[in-house]
Amino acid sequence: MALIRCDFFSDVLELSTSMTVILPQATSTQIGLSGSARAGAFPTLYLLHGLSDDDSSWVRRTSIERYVAPLGLAVVMPQVNRSFYADEAHGNRYWTFLSEELSAVAGGFFRLSERREDTFVAGLSMGGYGALKWALRRPERFAAAASLSGALDVAGKERSGQWRPDLVHRVFGDGPVTGTGNDLVWLLEQADVPALPQLYVCCGTEDNLIEDNRSFVAAAGDRGVAPTVDFGPGGHDWAYWDRTIQDVLAWLPLRR
């Protein structure tokens, strides 16, 4: 595998930013690790970070590089700060960066497939929310999307005042999140269900976000959407995410 920390300029954000990228490499003599890479463009997983993290966190705190090595899967991990993958009301346009610019920039630098069946998205916590929002708003882009311990009820947290008012105000402004493109339940209600990618939702039963995840799964069921669901022991921590990202990788509909 090749591990690249890529610093580049974003025209959307109007600033320099970073992404961490894992690229497949076919190897036969590396001790303790077998690498695989197919001819042509690589299937790609966009892997999103959480609220307190950055683009390097998945590599620093899990064995994601080792897990994807035999799969021939490229992994693109962007940097979005504490934006909830949104065009911030009082900040920067991270949703536009994510959904319009990132894949074009990454695809220009690296040999990444543009085919829907080769493209996937996943994330943890804030990144789980971002992954499902991206999949629900741009279903034509992805074959599958996974949320690990996702903060999936942003609208409910805003209504209940459970989050810091300054964070909510900066990202979402003074208007309601409910009924907007930042509300996952509303996006489910608007979705063309047959056109959606496969969805995966997991969360630890000791995680304080477990009820948000259960509510999302129930709302999905009401719309006739049936995610793959894994609610089992675990907290909101890297031990859980290092374990469950392996389950997500095994679940991805990769063309072998």
PyMOL commands that set and color helices and strands:
alter all, ss='L'
color gray80, all
select helices_A, chain A and resi 57-61+64-71+94-109+116-118+126-137+139-141+154-160+165-172+184-190+193-195+210-222+238-251
alter helices_A, ss='H'
color red, helices_A
select strands_A, chain A and resi 2-10+15-23+44-48+74-78+119-124+144-148+198-204+228-232
alter strands_A, ss='S'
color yellow, strands_A
deselect
rebuild
show_as cartoon
